[in-house]
Each structure stands twice: as C-alpha cells, then as structure tokens.
Amino acid sequence: IGTLKAGGIGAAVSGVVSGIQNLSRVSKGFETSAGAAGNVAADTIGGLLAGATGGLAAGGASLALRAMGATGLPMTIGIVAAGALGAVATDVLFQSSGMREGLARSVRRAFGGY
C-alpha cells in the first residue's frame, strides 16, 4: 500500500468517524456547527498525516527486514508494528504540538465560530 493511499485511507476513516461523532454532538446541542466543522477538518488532516507516516514506516520496515533476510510471519509482524508505531507517534505529535487545535480553531473561525 502506497504512502498516499495509506494517507487517504487514514483521512477517510478519521473524517467519517469524526463527522458522525460531531453530527451527534451538534444534534444534541453539545457543539456548534462551526465547532464541528473545525473538529472534522482537524481530525481528517490528523488521519491523513498518521496514515501517510504509518505507510512510510511500514515501507521502510519492509525494506529493512527484507535486507536482513526476514520472511513470512516475522516480517509481517515487523511491518505492521512499524506502521502502527509510525501512525501513533505522528498522531501524538499532532495532538500534543497544538497543531490539531490550531487547525480546528482556524476552521471554526472561518465558519463564524469562536
């Protein structure tokens, strides 16, 4: 799976899940429409970054493990672990750096929110 494809899948899954969660929050009065738009945009970008980074990490692990002669199940486990680690690390950085909240805030303001 290519890096762009992994990023696209990450963005799609994150965007859909966030959209459903935020639609529910808006319908219950817990969130404004502008706030929901900001959250969905930020979560979608976060999914894109995590998916792409996970794809890069998995690809790098595949090359490294193949060069070391790994095959079969050990290679598969190594590739999956590297991809997951890359995706989780990127998500943690995206959240903790303030980039996610900054992006969400910018989109909220663009939609007339706080």
N, C-alpha and C positions, 0 to 999 in steps of 0.2 A: 504494500500500500504506500503510495507516494505521500510526501510531506504535505503537499497542497490538498490532496484528497483527505488525509487524516485531519488537517485543519478544518476543512469543510464539514466533515462529519462531526467534529467536535463543536463547531459553531452551530450546526443544525440541531444537534441534540440539546446543547445548552440553551439555545434560543427557544426551542419548543417547550422545554421543561420550565424555563423562566417565564415564558409567556403564559402558560397555564397557571402557574403559581400567582403571578401578578394579576392576571384577569380575575382570579378568585378573590384576591385581596381588594381589588377595586370594587368588585360587585358587593363585597361585604362592608365597604366603607373604610377599610383599613389603610388604603393607599389612594393617592390621586392618579389620574390618568397620566399626567406628566411624570410623576414619580415612577409609575410602572414602565413607561417608555424608557426612562433612564436606566432602570434596573435591567430590562430586557436587552437593551443595547450593550450595556456593560457586561452582562453575563454571556452574550453572544460573542463579543470580542474575546472575553476570557476563554471561552471554549475553543475559539479559533487558535489562540496562542497556545493553549495547553495541548490541543490535538496536533498542531504542527510541530511543537517541541517534542512531544511524545513520539511522533513519526520519525523525526530526526534521530532521537536517541535510539529507537528501535533499529533504524537503518545502520547507525554506527555500530551498535552492538552486533548486528548480523555480520557486518564486515569483519569486525574484530574476532568474533567467535569462529567464523569460517577460517580466518587466517591461522587461528590456533588449532584448527582441526576438529572443532566441536561439530557434532551432527545429532540428528534425532531430537529426542526429548530434552536433553540438557541445553541444546542450542535454542529450542523453542522457549524453554523456561527463561533463559538468559535474555532473549529478545523481548519477551513480554514484560519481564521485570524492569529492563532498561526503559522501555516505552512508558510504563506506568510511573516509574520514578521521574522521568523527564516531564511528563504531564503534570504530576502532583507538584513537583518543585516549581514549575512555571506558574501554576495556579496560586501557590503560597506567595510567591514573589509579587504576582499581580495584585493580590488582595492586600498584602502587608505593606507594599510600597505606597499605597494610596492611589495608584493608577486607576483601579476599578472605581473607587468612589469619585475621583475627579472626572472620569468619563461619564459616570451616571449623573453627576451634578451638571455637567455641561449639556447633556441631552435634556435633562429636566428643565433647565432654563430655556433651552431652545423651544420647548413645548409650553412655555409660560408658567412653569412651576417655580418652586422656591430654590 
